[in-house]
Amino acid sequence: MELRHLRCFVALAEELHFTRAAERLHIEQPPLSRTIKELEDELGTLLFDRDRRGTRLTPAGTVFLQDVRRLFTVLDQARENVKAVAAGLNGSLRIAISDGTVDQRLSAFLADCREEEPEIEIRLSEVPLAEQIRGLRSGDFTIGFAHTADVENDIVADPIWRDPLVIAVPARHELLAHKEVPLQEIGDHPLVLCDPRVCEGYCRELSRLLRPLEREPNIVGHASSLDMMLTLVGAGYGLGFTTAARLAVSRRADVVARPLAVDSAVITTYLLRPRRDTPCPPLERFIARLRSQVDG
């Protein structure tokens, strides 16, 4: 089994069409067919079902595709590590950001890391929570930041920052009569929440907060960004949730923040990492530096 077999397999698995896969690989179709046949003979099983309806992955092919993608991820990382060393770097950290966890503290912390260890490359990727979890398991990401500890046992979730949630209210609204808004008062008003496909972990935590309401929340819309949520709140579509720090950065005159009269109304930022892995020295220093900043 050679890498050319695996590259041909991935191309066909993604295209599910021999002609398109051959064009993508810049080869003719007969050599592609022979390469797939060699691979199936080597593995002793069919990877594709072929009939008049087209080409489909078999169950074995589906599992093999996941493993081959992980293999290519490792190869890509090996190539990047070699380039990093050749460029004078001594390693890299691949960090996944989910649930809108980017804030000024993280920016300042990463700036300190780059200043103290410029030889360590830090790469950030903003992805949905489910993709972050898959990437941590497969090795695509070294660590991640998210707003939930509701993960499987193979992922460690360490709390880093805790921020009080506030209710975002239109500048002219009856709830502004409260210095702290009771949770039950929120149940009488429409809500504009973050899109769960974008902020899955954040939405899980918000659902827990709203669970004591006497009736189901009246969710009138979902927003994929804080700016869109605040725009809808300012226009009077409903109330929203955020933190005071994020709302202050937006500097909107049409939206006012009110604290919630609930002790549990906090959002926690968690550092996620695979449980099975022994942290490499750069990661150990990264985590120690982060904990020192939090404790300080």
Secondary structure as GFF3:
##gff-version 3
##sequence-region A 1 296
A	DSSP	alpha_helix	3	15	.	.	.	ID=ss1
A	DSSP	alpha_helix	18	25	.	.	.	ID=ss2
A	DSSP	alpha_helix	29	43	.	.	.	ID=ss3
A	DSSP	beta_strand	48	51	.	.	.	ID=ss4
A	DSSP	beta_strand	54	57	.	.	.	ID=ss5
A	DSSP	alpha_helix	59	86	.	.	.	ID=ss6
A	DSSP	beta_strand	91	97	.	.	.	ID=ss7
A	DSSP	alpha_helix	104	116	.	.	.	ID=ss8
A	DSSP	beta_strand	120	126	.	.	.	ID=ss9
A	DSSP	alpha_helix	129	138	.	.	.	ID=ss10
A	DSSP	beta_strand	143	146	.	.	.	ID=ss11
A	DSSP	beta_strand	155	170	.	.	.	ID=ss12
A	DSSP	three_ten_helix	174	177	.	.	.	ID=ss13
A	DSSP	alpha_helix	183	186	.	.	.	ID=ss14
A	DSSP	beta_strand	190	194	.	.	.	ID=ss15
A	DSSP	alpha_helix	200	210	.	.	.	ID=ss16
A	DSSP	beta_strand	218	223	.	.	.	ID=ss17
A	DSSP	alpha_helix	226	234	.	.	.	ID=ss18
A	DSSP	beta_strand	240	243	.	.	.	ID=ss19
A	DSSP	alpha_helix	244	250	.	.	.	ID=ss20
A	DSSP	beta_strand	255	259	.	.	.	ID=ss21
A	DSSP	beta_strand	266	274	.	.	.	ID=ss22
A	DSSP	alpha_helix	281	295	.	.	.	ID=ss23
###
